[in-house]
Amino acid sequence: MNLLVIREEFYNDTTIGRLFVDGEYFCHTLEDAVRGFGIKVNGETAIPAGQYKVKLSQSYRFKRLMPMVYTEANEYELKAGGISFKGVRIHGGNDHTNTEGCILVAHNRVGKKKLYLTAESDLTKLLKKSLKSSFILTIKNR
């Protein structure tokens, strides 16, 4: 199962895109602002475009099984574009204040920079059904 985020709209604090699973549209995405190579504003920067690993793991913060995005062997850290992140998840939320580098997923969009009706549980269920324990996530800036 391959996951693809295509980022389509870029604002000063928010990035809007769409998530595809095995080539089929799945839901809307919302992330923090995309910044240049090596630039990170803590808690306000989207992970760089690229290819990452994803696996389901228990979140101690959210107290549930959630997708984790990572590059490192510890399956918790992500290093790309000259910067590093820890604990990047794919989860529900409404706007950029609900993400600190994570990818928010939702079935609906309200206006330019807001989502509603989380798609997190649907995505988690879909990943759980797969026989694979890890997945590939590709993120592209349009």
C-alpha positions as CSV (number, residue, x, y, z in Angstrom):
1,M,0.0,0.0,0.0
2,N,1.5,3.3,-1.1
3,L,0.5,6.7,0.3
4,L,0.9,9.9,-1.7
5,V,0.3,13.5,-0.5
6,I,0.1,16.1,-3.2
7,R,0.5,19.5,-1.7
8,E,-1.6,22.0,-3.8
9,E,-2.1,25.2,-1.9
10,F,0.6,27.1,0.0
11,Y,-0.1,29.8,2.6
12,N,2.1,31.6,5.1
13,D,1.0,29.3,7.9
14,T,-0.8,26.4,6.2
15,T,-0.3,23.9,3.4
16,I,-3.4,22.2,1.8
17,G,-3.2,18.9,-0.2
18,R,-4.8,15.6,-0.9
19,L,-3.9,12.1,0.2
20,F,-4.1,9.2,-2.2
21,V,-3.9,5.5,-1.2
22,D,-2.7,3.2,-4.0
23,G,-3.5,5.9,-6.5
24,E,-7.1,6.5,-5.3
25,Y,-8.1,9.8,-3.7
26,F,-8.7,9.2,0.1
27,C,-9.0,12.6,1.8
28,H,-7.8,16.2,2.3
29,T,-4.6,17.0,4.1
30,L,-3.5,20.1,6.1
31,E,0.1,20.8,7.3
32,D,2.1,23.7,8.6
33,A,3.9,26.0,6.2
34,V,6.5,24.5,3.7
35,R,9.8,26.2,4.1
36,G,13.1,26.3,2.3
37,F,15.9,23.8,2.6
38,G,17.3,23.7,6.2
39,I,14.7,26.1,7.5
40,K,12.6,25.0,10.5
41,V,10.4,27.1,12.7
42,N,9.7,24.7,15.6
43,G,6.1,23.6,15.7
44,E,5.3,25.6,12.5
45,T,7.0,23.8,9.7
46,A,5.8,21.0,7.4
47,I,8.1,18.1,6.7
48,P,10.0,18.5,3.4
49,A,8.7,16.9,0.2
50,G,10.2,13.4,-0.2
51,Q,9.7,9.8,0.6
52,Y,9.2,8.4,4.1
53,K,8.3,5.2,6.0
54,V,5.0,5.0,7.8
55,K,3.9,2.4,10.4
56,L,1.2,2.1,13.0
57,S,2.3,2.6,16.6
58,Q,0.8,3.4,19.9
59,S,0.8,7.2,20.7
60,Y,1.5,7.9,24.3
61,R,0.3,11.5,23.8
62,F,-3.0,10.6,22.1
63,K,-3.5,7.2,23.7
64,R,-4.3,5.3,20.6
65,L,-2.8,3.5,17.6
66,M,-1.8,6.0,14.9
67,P,0.3,6.3,11.8
68,M,3.9,7.5,12.5
69,V,6.1,9.0,9.8
70,Y,9.8,8.4,10.1
71,T,13.2,7.9,8.3
72,E,15.4,6.7,11.2
73,A,16.0,3.2,12.6
74,N,14.3,4.2,15.9
75,E,11.0,4.6,13.9
76,Y,10.4,7.9,15.7
77,E,12.7,10.5,14.1
78,L,12.5,12.0,10.6
79,K,15.5,13.7,9.0
80,A,15.1,15.4,5.6
81,G,15.9,18.7,3.9
82,G,18.6,19.6,6.3
83,I,16.2,19.5,9.3
84,S,14.9,16.9,11.8
85,F,11.6,16.2,13.4
86,K,10.4,13.8,16.2
87,G,7.0,12.2,16.5
88,V,5.4,13.1,13.2
89,R,2.0,11.6,13.1
90,I,-0.9,11.5,10.6
91,H,-4.0,12.5,12.6
92,G,-7.2,14.5,12.6
93,G,-7.4,18.2,13.2
94,N,-9.0,21.4,11.8
95,D,-6.2,23.9,11.2
96,H,-2.5,24.7,11.5
97,T,-2.9,25.2,15.3
98,N,-3.6,21.4,15.5
99,T,-0.3,20.3,13.9
100,E,3.3,20.6,14.9
101,G,4.8,19.2,11.8
102,C,2.2,16.4,11.6
103,I,-0.1,15.7,8.6
104,L,-3.8,16.3,9.4
105,V,-6.3,14.3,7.5
106,A,-10.0,15.0,7.0
107,H,-12.9,14.1,4.7
108,N,-14.1,17.7,4.3
109,R,-12.7,21.1,3.8
110,V,-14.1,24.5,5.0
111,G,-12.8,27.6,3.2
112,K,-9.2,28.0,2.3
113,K,-7.4,26.8,5.5
114,K,-9.6,24.6,7.5
115,L,-10.6,20.9,7.6
116,Y,-13.3,19.0,9.4
117,L,-14.6,15.4,9.8
118,T,-11.4,13.5,10.6
119,A,-10.2,10.7,8.3
120,E,-7.7,9.4,10.9
121,S,-9.6,6.4,12.1
122,D,-10.5,5.4,8.5
123,L,-6.9,5.6,7.5
124,T,-5.8,3.6,10.5
125,K,-8.3,0.9,9.8
126,L,-7.2,0.7,6.2
127,L,-3.5,0.4,7.2
128,K,-4.4,-2.3,9.9
129,K,-6.1,-4.4,7.2
130,S,-2.9,-4.6,5.2
131,L,-0.5,-7.5,5.6
132,K,2.4,-5.1,5.6
133,S,3.8,-3.6,8.8
134,S,5.2,-0.5,7.2
135,F,4.3,1.6,4.2
136,I,5.8,4.2,1.9
137,L,4.6,7.8,2.0
138,T,5.6,10.1,-0.8
139,I,5.0,13.8,-0.5
140,K,5.1,16.1,-3.5
141,N,4.8,19.8,-3.8
142,R,2.7,20.8,-6.8
